[in-house]
C-alpha cells in the first residue's frame, strides 16, 4: 500500500520532536520531585509554623516567612500545571515564560531579603552596611531584567497533542542570567564569613552568644547551598542544549531557597529568649523593633537597667 501524501514529512517531524518529548518527561519528573519535597517539608514543620508564626504578632520576619514559604509552593504548582496541560496556542507558553521570569525575580528578592536581615543583625544593626546589601539586591534584580530584555528566549507548545512548553529559541548568552545571583551570593557569603572571622579574632563577647553562632552557621549553609544551585544552573544553561537538564536544574532553584529560608527564620524564632516579650498591643513592622530587649527579630542584646547591664541567656532548643 502506498504511503499517504505527506507521511514522510510527518514522520520526520515526529522524529525531530522525539528527543524533546523525552527531555520534557525528565523535566516533569524533576518538577514532581521538587514539589513533593516542598510539600513534605511543609507538613514536617507545620506545627512549629503555627506555634511560632501564626500565633505571633506582625513583624517583618513573619511577612518574609509566609511569602517565602507559600510563594515557592505556588510557583512550582504553576510549573506543574503548565507541564501537564496541552497548549494549542503558542501565546500561552510565551505568557508563561514572562510570568515565570517575573515571579522568579520576586522569589530571588525574597530570599535575598532574608539573608540581608541576617547580616543586619550580625553587623549590629548598621544601616550603612545594610543599605549597601540592599543596593546589591537591586542591582542583581536589574541585571536579570536587562538580560531578559536583551536576550529574550521564545517558548512554544509541542504539536501532536503533547503537553508542556519548550524553548524554541534559547540564546546562548541568556545562560549568563545566572551570573548576577552568583556574584551577589558570593559577596553576601563573604560578608558573613568576614564578620564571623572578625568576632573570633577579636575575642569579642559576642562569640559566646549561642544565637549569634546559630545565625552565622545557618546563614553560611544557606549561602553555600544557594551559590551551588546558581553555579550549577549557570554551567548547565551555558554548556548544555538538553532542555531536560535545563528545566530540571531550574525547579530546584525554586524549591531549595524556599525550604532553607523558612528554616532559617523558624530557627531564629524557636531560639529566642523565653523571657523576652514584646509589650502587648505593639505591632512592629520595622526591621529593628523598638523593644528594649530585642533589637530585631534576629538578635538579642543586653538590657541596661539602673546602671546595671543584664545580659539575656539564649537557650538553643533542639531543632
C-alpha positions in Angstrom: 0.0 0.0 0.0 1.3 3.4 -0.9 2.1 5.8 1.8 -0.4 8.7 2.3 0.7 12.1 0.9 2.8 13.9 3.4 3.6 10.8 5.6 7.4 11.0 5.1 7.3 14.7 6.2 5.2 13.9 9.2 7.4 11.0 10.2 10.5 13.3 10.0 8.7 15.9 12.2 7.8 13.3 14.8 11.4 12.1 14.8 12.6 15.6 15.3 10.4 16.2 18.4 11.0 12.8 20.0 14.2 13.8 21.9 12.4 16.9 23.0 9.5 14.9 24.4 11.9 12.7 26.3 13.6 15.9 27.7 10.2 17.2 28.9 9.4 13.9 30.6 12.6 14.3 32.5 11.7 17.8 33.4 8.3 16.6 34.7 9.8 14.0 37.0 12.2 16.6 38.4 9.4 19.1 38.9 7.3 16.5 40.7 10.2 15.6 42.9 10.9 19.2 43.8 7.2 19.9 44.5 6.9 16.7 46.6 10.0 17.8 48.6 8.3 21.1 49.3 5.1 19.6 50.4 6.9 17.1 52.7 8.8 19.9 54.3 5.6 21.9 54.6 3.9 19.3 56.8 7.1 18.5 58.6 7.3 21.9 60.2 3.7 23.0 60.1 3.2 22.6 63.8 6.2 24.8 64.6 5.0 27.3 62.0 1.6 27.6 63.7 3.2 27.9 67.1 5.9 30.5 66.2 4.3 32.5 63.4 0.5 32.1 63.1 0.1 32.8 66.8 2.5 35.7 67.0 2.2 39.4 66.1 3.1 41.2 62.9 6.8 41.6 62.1 8.9 41.8 59.0 10.3 38.3 59.8 6.7 36.9 59.8 5.9 38.5 56.4 9.1 37.2 54.9 8.5 33.7 56.3 5.0 33.5 54.8 5.9 35.0 51.4 9.0 32.8 51.0 7.2 29.6 52.2 4.0 29.8 50.2 5.3 31.6 47.2 7.7 28.8 46.4 4.9 26.2 46.7 2.7 28.3 44.4 5.4 28.8 41.8 6.1 25.1 41.5 2.4 24.4 41.4 2.2 26.7 38.4 5.0 24.9 36.7 3.3 21.5 37.2 0.1 22.9 35.7 1.9 24.1 32.6 3.9 20.9 32.2 0.8 18.7 32.3 -1.6 20.8 30.2 -1.9 20.7 26.4 -1.5 24.0 24.8 -2.6 24.7 21.3 -1.8 28.5 21.4 1.9 29.4 21.4 1.0 32.6 23.2 0.1 30.6 26.3 3.7 29.4 26.5 5.1 32.9 26.0 2.8 34.3 28.6 4.0 31.6 31.0 7.7 32.4 30.2 7.4 36.1 31.0 5.2 35.5 34.1 7.6 32.8 35.4 10.5 35.2 35.0 8.8 38.0 37.0 7.8 35.5 39.7 11.4 34.2 39.9 12.7 37.7 40.4 10.3 38.2 43.2 11.3 34.9 44.8 15.0 35.9 44.5 14.4 39.2 46.2 12.5 37.5 49.0 15.4 35.1 49.6 18.0 37.9 49.5 16.0 40.0 52.0 16.0 37.1 54.5 19.8 36.9 54.1 20.2 40.7 54.4 18.1 40.7 57.6 20.5 38.1 59.0 23.5 40.2 58.0 21.8 43.3 59.5 21.6 41.5 62.9 25.1 40.2 62.8 26.5 43.6 61.9 24.8 45.2 64.9 22.0 47.0 63.0 24.4 49.1 60.9 22.2 50.6 58.3 25.1 51.8 56.2 26.2 48.2 55.6 22.6 47.0 55.2 21.9 49.8 52.6 24.9 48.5 50.6 23.5 45.0 50.7 20.0 46.3 49.6 21.7 48.2 46.7 23.3 44.9 45.8 19.9 43.2 45.7 18.5 45.9 43.4 21.5 45.6 41.1 21.1 41.8 40.9 17.4 42.2 40.0 18.0 44.9 37.5 20.7 42.8 35.8 18.3 39.9 35.5 15.7 42.2 33.8 18.3 43.6 31.4 19.4 40.0 30.4 15.7 39.1 29.8 15.1 42.1 27.6 18.3 41.8 25.6 18.3 38.0 25.1 14.6 37.1 25.3 14.1 33.4 24.6 11.0 32.1 22.9 8.7 29.3 24.0 6.3 27.2 22.0 3.9 24.3 22.5 4.7 20.8 21.3 2.4 19.5 18.5 0.8 16.1 18.2 -1.2 16.6 21.4 1.7 16.5 23.8 1.5 18.7 26.9 4.0 21.2 28.1 6.1 24.0 26.7 9.7 24.1 25.3 12.3 26.7 24.4 12.1 27.0 20.6 14.8 29.6 20.8 17.2 29.9 23.7 20.1 32.3 23.1 23.4 31.1 24.5 24.0 34.4 26.2 20.8 34.0 28.2 22.5 31.4 30.3 24.6 34.2 31.8 21.5 35.4 33.5 22.6 33.3 36.5 25.9 35.2 36.9 24.5 38.2 38.8 22.9 35.9 41.5 26.3 34.0 41.7 28.2 37.3 42.3 25.7 38.7 44.8 25.5 35.4 46.7 29.3 35.3 46.9 29.5 38.8 48.2 26.9 38.2 50.9 28.6 34.9 51.9 32.0 36.6 52.2 30.4 39.4 54.3 29.0 36.8 56.7 32.3 34.8 56.9 34.2 38.0 57.3 32.1 39.1 60.3 32.4 35.6 61.9 36.2 35.7 61.5 36.3 39.2 62.9 34.4 38.2 66.0 36.6 35.2 66.5 39.9 37.0 66.1 38.9 40.0 68.3 37.8 37.7 71.1 34.5 39.6 71.2 32.0 38.8 73.9 29.6 38.1 71.0 31.5 34.9 70.3 29.8 33.3 73.4 26.3 34.0 72.1 24.6 30.7 71.0 22.0 32.6 69.0 24.7 34.5 67.1 26.6 31.3 66.4 23.4 29.7 65.0 22.7 32.7 62.8 26.1 32.6 61.3 26.1 28.8 60.9 22.7 28.6 59.3 23.4 31.6 57.1 26.6 30.2 55.7 25.0 26.9 55.0 22.2 28.8 53.2 24.7 30.8 51.2 26.7 27.8 50.1 23.6 25.9 49.1 22.2 28.8 47.0 25.6 29.5 45.5 25.9 25.9 44.4 22.5 25.9 42.8 23.2 29.1 40.9 26.5 27.9 39.7 25.0 24.6 38.6 22.3 26.4 36.6 24.9 28.8 35.1 27.0 25.9 33.9 24.1 23.8 32.5 22.4 26.8 30.8 25.6 27.9 29.1 27.0 24.5 28.1 24.1 22.1 27.5 21.3 22.1 24.9 19.3 19.5 26.7 16.1 21.0 27.9 15.6 18.2 30.3 18.7 19.3 32.2 17.9 23.0 31.9 14.4 22.6 33.4 15.4 20.0 36.0 18.0 22.3 37.4 15.6 25.3 37.4 12.9 23.6 39.6 15.4 23.0 42.4 16.5 26.6 42.4 12.8 27.4 43.2 12.4 24.7 45.8 15.6 24.8 48.0 15.7 28.5 48.8 12.0 28.3 49.8 12.8 25.4 52.2 16.0 26.8 53.6 14.7 30.3 54.0 11.7 29.1 56.0 14.0 27.0 58.3 16.3 30.0 58.8 13.5 32.2 60.1 11.9 29.4 62.1 15.2 28.5 63.8 15.6 32.1 65.0 12.0 32.1 66.4 12.5 28.9 68.3 15.9 30.0 69.6 14.9 33.4 71.0 15.0 34.0 74.8 11.9 32.6 76.5 11.8 35.6 78.9 11.7 38.1 76.1 8.3 39.5 75.3 7.1 42.4 73.1 4.7 44.7 75.0 1.1 43.8 74.5 -0.6 45.9 71.8 2.6 46.6 69.9 2.7 45.7 66.3 6.2 46.0 64.9 6.8 46.4 61.2 10.3 47.6 61.3 13.4 45.5 60.7 14.5 46.8 64.1 11.5 46.9 66.5 12.0 49.5 69.3 12.0 46.9 72.1 14.4 47.3 74.9 15.3 43.6 75.0 15.2 42.6 71.3 16.8 44.9 68.7 15.3 42.9 65.9 13.6 39.6 65.0 17.1 38.2 64.6 19.3 39.2 67.6 19.4 39.6 71.3 21.1 42.5 73.1 21.9 43.3 76.7 19.4 45.4 78.7 20.5 48.3 80.8 18.5 49.0 83.9 19.5 51.4 86.7 23.2 51.3 85.7 23.4 47.6 85.7 24.0 45.6 82.5 21.9 42.4 82.3 22.6 40.0 79.5 19.8 37.7 78.4 20.7 34.0 78.1 19.6 32.2 74.9 18.9 28.5 75.1 19.2 26.8 71.7 16.4 24.3 71.6 16.9 21.1 69.6 15.6 21.5 66.0 
